[in-house]
C-alpha cells in the first residue's frame, strides 16, 4: 500500500498515457496513480483500463462524460484521495512536461516540513525547455504579476506540478475554489498560504510536450489575469482561520 497518490487529468493523451504510467510505477518510491479522463475521444481511457489488468492494485481511473476543466478534475481527484486516506497527493501532467523522477523530490520536501511542495520553473533562474520565448516571457511575467497583486512570495505561481499533504486539502474549502485553468493553480497556492500552510518551491526543469496537443488557450490566460484581482478582493471578506 502506498501513502502517495499521483492525480493525472487527461483529455486526448493516447500518445503519452501508457508511457507516463509505466514511468511512475518504475520509481523506487511506490506511488498510486489516479487518471481522471474527461471523455477523451481518442481512446485514452481504454488504454488506462487495459493497463489496469497489469497494475490492478495501484492504477485507478475515474471517467467524466465531457471536458470540464483542469481545476474541476483536480478537485474531483482531491476528494477521491481524501476519502481513500492518502497522506501525500500530487498533481502532474500526462505529457512529460513534468519529470516523474521529481515526484520523489516533491514528496521529500513535504516529509521535511513543507505542507505544499511546488515544482518550480523559476525559483533558480528560468528552467524551461522547448518553449518559444514568447510563452516563456508570458509565464514568467504572469508569476511576477501574481506576486505584485497577491503579495505571496511564490516565484512560479502558475506551476501545476505539486505535492500536498492531506491536511491542506482537508482544510481548504474545495467547493469555494472557482477557477479552472492557470487561475486554479494560483488560487490553490494563494489559499494554502492564507490558511498558514508552508508552501515550498522545489526547482525542476520543465520540458514542453513532444507528443499530443497543448490545452493552453488565450481564455485560460485571460481567466488568470482577471481572476487574480477577483481572488485578492474576495480574500478581504473571507475568514482563513483553521
C-alpha positions, 0 to 999 in steps of 0.5 A, spaced: 500 500 500 502 506 498 501 513 502 502 517 495 497 518 490 499 521 483 492 525 480 493 525 472 487 529 468 487 527 461 483 529 455 486 526 448 493 523 451 493 516 447 500 518 445 503 519 452 498 515 457 501 508 457 508 511 457 507 516 463 504 510 467 509 505 466 514 511 468 511 512 475 510 505 477 518 504 475 520 509 481 523 506 487 518 510 491 511 506 490 506 511 488 498 510 486 496 513 480 489 516 479 487 518 471 481 522 471 479 522 463 474 527 461 471 523 455 477 523 451 475 521 444 481 518 442 481 512 446 485 514 452 481 511 457 481 504 454 488 504 454 488 506 462 483 500 463 487 495 459 493 497 463 489 496 469 489 488 468 497 489 469 497 494 475 490 492 478 492 494 485 495 501 484 492 504 477 485 507 478 481 511 473 475 515 474 471 517 467 467 524 466 462 524 460 465 531 457 471 536 458 470 540 464 476 543 466 483 542 469 481 545 476 474 541 476 478 534 475 483 536 480 478 537 485 474 531 483 481 527 484 482 531 491 476 528 494 477 521 491 484 521 495 481 524 501 476 519 502 481 513 500 486 516 506 492 518 502 497 522 506 501 525 500 497 527 493 500 530 487 498 533 481 502 532 474 501 532 467 500 526 462 505 529 457 512 529 460 512 536 461 513 534 468 519 529 470 516 523 474 523 522 477 521 529 481 515 526 484 520 523 489 523 530 490 516 533 491 514 528 496 521 529 500 520 536 501 513 535 504 516 529 509 521 535 511 516 540 513 513 543 507 505 542 507 505 544 499 511 542 495 511 546 488 515 544 482 518 550 480 520 553 473 523 559 476 525 559 483 533 558 480 533 562 474 528 560 468 528 552 467 524 551 461 525 547 455 522 547 448 518 553 449 518 559 444 520 565 448 514 568 447 510 563 452 516 563 456 516 571 457 508 570 458 509 565 464 514 568 467 511 575 467 504 572 469 508 569 476 511 576 477 504 579 476 501 574 481 506 576 486 505 584 485 497 583 486 497 577 491 503 579 495 505 571 496 512 570 495 511 564 490 516 565 484 512 560 479 505 561 481 502 558 475 506 551 476 501 545 476 506 540 478 505 539 486 505 535 492 500 536 498 499 533 504 492 531 506 491 536 511 491 542 506 486 539 502 482 537 508 482 544 510 481 548 504 474 549 502 474 545 495 467 547 493 469 555 494 475 554 489 472 557 482 477 557 477 479 552 472 485 553 468 492 557 470 487 561 475 486 554 479 493 553 480 494 560 483 488 560 487 490 553 490 497 556 492 494 563 494 489 559 499 494 554 502 498 560 504 492 564 507 490 558 511 498 558 514 500 552 510 508 552 508 508 552 501 515 550 498 518 551 491 522 545 489 526 547 482 525 542 476 526 543 469 520 543 465 520 540 458 514 542 453 510 536 450 513 532 444 507 528 443 499 530 443 496 537 443 497 543 448 490 545 452 493 552 453 488 557 450 488 565 450 481 564 455 485 560 460 490 566 460 485 571 460 481 567 466 488 568 470 489 575 469 482 577 471 481 572 476 487 574 480 484 581 482 477 577 483 481 572 488 485 578 492 478 582 493 474 576 495 480 574 500 478 581 504 471 578 506 473 571 507 475 568 514 482 563 513 482 561 520 483 553 521 
